[in-house]
Amino acid sequence: MGYTHSFRIEQDGWALVDYGPMRLRILASKGGRPQTGILEDAAKRAMSYLDRIAGLKEVLKLPHRQIRKEISDEIAGAMIRSVRTVGDADLTPMAAVAGTLADFVADWLQSRGMTRVIVDNGGDIAVRLCPGETVRIGVRPDVRFQSISHVILLDSRFSSWGITTSGLGGRSFTRGIASAVTVAAQNASIADAASTAIANGCFVEDERILQMPAEELDPDTDLVGVPVTVSVGELEPEKYLRAIRQACCKAETLTGKGTIRGALIVAGGLASMTKEMQAMMIQ
């Protein structure tokens, strides 16, 4: 696709991969020992996965209900299934792209005998754990900043986890006013789509919220005709609370269906989470 790329392994065993719009951090271990030798192959696979998706982008930019033909590519198929599982009519498969790419890299590493895998695609994180393994994930209350407000403990009661975050100021557009919506699910693909949907639902009408059609900000967007949030002025706490309640209702519905395992919503410095997410917190 003409993308430039870089790859390096840090002293702590993480591989850092930059390839076009994709920025991956990959960590893999076996029996508690870092396995850096396999990470360059994982990076090459990640780049090939992105190339495959780029070749199908025009179809994947459509709202999922408008995609009628069968898509044979398994990565694209996973993206479509995830947004259909979440169910919002206006979601396009691109709402799950980052998480899905992370999943496919993580699954490949797990299939090669890795017992603990973390693939972080710009905050959309796929985790794979064998029995006895654990991972701690820091949660940002605002996607624009590095500060951590909570820590989630993931354990091997599930071999596959996805932890993703969406919000105003992140890599993708949002229709809402949440500074961060973090979702835990059975994989990063579903978590990615769900965090997008929940963040979109964190909204109230107010003249101090500036929205613009997505295509005016990015001509290549998959959200043509959709108003997205550009900035939020100073709102009363009650308005933030109302927006958070709406988002929590969406999160609880998805949790009740078994679509996700929990969610945390933050807006205007206020936060709420499902009881399932609360149970995962260690800070």
N, C-alpha and C positions, 0 to 999 in steps of 0.2 A: 504493500500500500504506500510505500515511499516514506514511512515513518523512520526517524532516527531512533536508535536505542542505546541504552547503557545498562551495564550489569556489574555489580560488585558485591562482595561478601564482607560484612562488617566483622569486627573482632568478637562481637557477641554472638555470631553465628547466623544473623539475619542476612538474607539476600535482598538487595534493593534493585528493582527493575523499573526502568523508565522506557516506555514505548508509546510514542504518540500521546493520546489522552490517558493512557493507563499508567498508574504508578503503584507498583506492588511491593509489599514487604512479605517475605516468605521465611518461615522457620519450620524446620522438620527435625525430629529426633527419633531415635529407636532405642528403647530400653534406657532412656535418660541421657543418651549421648547424641549431641548434634550431628547431623548427617549433611555436611555442607557439600559433599561431592555430588549429590543428586540435584542440587538446587539450580545449576545452570541448565540442565535438561528441563526442569520444571519451568524455568523462565522462557526457554524456547517454545515450550508448549503453550504458555500463556500468550506469547506473541502470535503464534499461529491461530489460537482461539479468537483473538481480537480481529485478525485479518478475516476470518470466516464470518464474523458478525458484521464487519464493515461491508462485506459483499452482499449482505442481505438487509442492509439498513433501511432501504426504502419501504420494504414490507414491514419491518419491525417498528417503523415510526407510525404505523396505523393504529388506531384504537383496536384493542384485541377482538372486539366483536365484528370488525370489518375484515378480518383476515379469514378468508373462506378456504383458500387452498391449503393442502397439506404441505408442511415444511419438513423436509427430510433431515435437515441438519439438527443433530441432537441438542446442541447448545441453544439454538434458536427455539427449538421445541420446548426446552425447559423454561425459557423466558416466557413464552406464551402461556404455558401451563401455570406458571406462578401468578401472573397477573389475572388469569381467569379464576384461579383459586381464591385470590383476594376479592375479586368480583366487581370492583368499580368500573362502570362502563367506559369511562374516559381514559383509563390506564392504557398505555401502549406497552408492548414488551420491553421497550427501552427503560421502563421504570425498574426493571430487574436486571439490567445488563451487568452492572458492576458486581453485584452479588453472585450472579450466575457464573461469571468468569472466575471469581474466587473459588466457587464450589468445584468447578471442573479441575482446577489446579490442585485443590486439596484432595479431591477424590483420586486423582492420578498418583499423588504422593502416598496416600494411604494404601493404594493397590500395590505399591512397591515396598510395602512392609514397614512404613513409618508408623510409629505408635502414638505420636503427638505431632499434630500439624496445625499451623496457624498461617492463613493467607489473608493479608490485609490489603484490600484494594481501595485505598483512599478512605478508609473508615467503614467499608463494607467487608465484614470479616467472616471467613469460613474457618471453622475449627473441627478437627477430627481427633477423637480420643479413644485409645484402647483402655481396657480395664485398669484402674488404678491411677490413670493420668488425670490431671486437672489443669485449668488455665484461668488466670485472672485477667479480666478485661476492664480497663478504665473507661468511664463514661463521661463525656463532655456535656455540660449544660448549655453550651453554645457552640455550634459547629465552626464558628469563625476563630475560636481561640483554643489553645492547647490545655487549659486548666481542666482538672478532673474533679468532679463532684461526688461520684459514686464508683464503687468497684463491684463488678459481678464475678462470682465464682461459678465456673462451668466445670462439671464433673462427668465421669464416664457412665453415669446412669443412661445417658444417650451417647452413642458413638459419633453423632453428627449434630453440630450446632451452627447457627448463623446469627450474628449480631451486627445489625446495621443501624446507621443514624442518618436521618434527613432533617432538613430545617433551613430557615432563611439564612442566606449567605453561604450555603454549601455549593457543591459542584453542580447540582441540578436545580432547576427552577422549582418553586413551591407556590401553591395558591394560598397557603396559610401564613400564620404569624408566629409559629413555634420557633424558638431558637434551636431546639433539638427535639427530635423524637427518636428514641432508641428502642428497637424491637429485637426480641429473641425469638427464634423459630428453629424448625428442624433443619433448615439449611439457609444459606445466605441469599439465595434467589428469592424465596418467599419472604424472608425478612426485609429485603430491599423493596419489593413491591408493597409490602404492608406498611413499612415506615413512610413511604411516599404517600400512600392513601391516608394514613392517620394524620400526617403533617398537613396534607391538603384540607382535612376536616377541622383543623385548629384555626378557626376563622370567625370573625364577627364583622359586621358592616360598621365602618367608621370613616369619616372623611380624612382622618389622619393616616389612614393606610393607603399607600400609593401602589396601584397596580397598573401594569401595562400588558398589551398583547405580547405573548412570548416571542413571536416572530420579529417584533421590533427590537428585541434585545439580541436575538440569535436567529438569523435567516435559515439556519439548518436545523432548527428545533423540531422535535416531534410533537409539539404542543401548539400547532398553528390554530389561531383563533381563541386560545385559552388565556384569560387574564392571569398573570402571575404577580406575586408580591415583590415589589422593589424595595420598599422601605416602610418602617412603622414609626409613627410619631409617638409622643408620650400619651399612653392610654391609661384610663382608670383601672385599678386592680380588678374591679368587677368585670370589666370587659375581657381581661386576660383569663379570669376564672371561667367565664362563660365559654370562651373558646376552648380552654383546656377540658371542660366538662364534655363538650361535643366530641373532642378527640378521644377522651377516655371512653365514651360510649362506643365509639367505633372500635377501639382497642379491646374492650370487654366483649363485644360481639365476636370479633375474630378469635379471641382466646376461647370463648365458649364453644365455638365451632371446632376448636383444635387446629385452626390455621396457624396460629402463633402461640408462643409459650409465655409471652408477657411483653409489656411495654412501659416506657417511661416518657412522659411528655413534660417539656419545660417551655414556658412562655412568660415574658415579662419578669423574669426572676422567680416565678412561681412554678411549682412542680407537683405532679401527681403521677402515680404509677399503679398498675394492676397489682393485686395481691400476689399473683404468681411471680411478677418481677421483684417484688419486695422480698420474697423468700430467697431469691438468688443473691441479694445484696450482702456484702460483708463490710460495707462502710457507708 
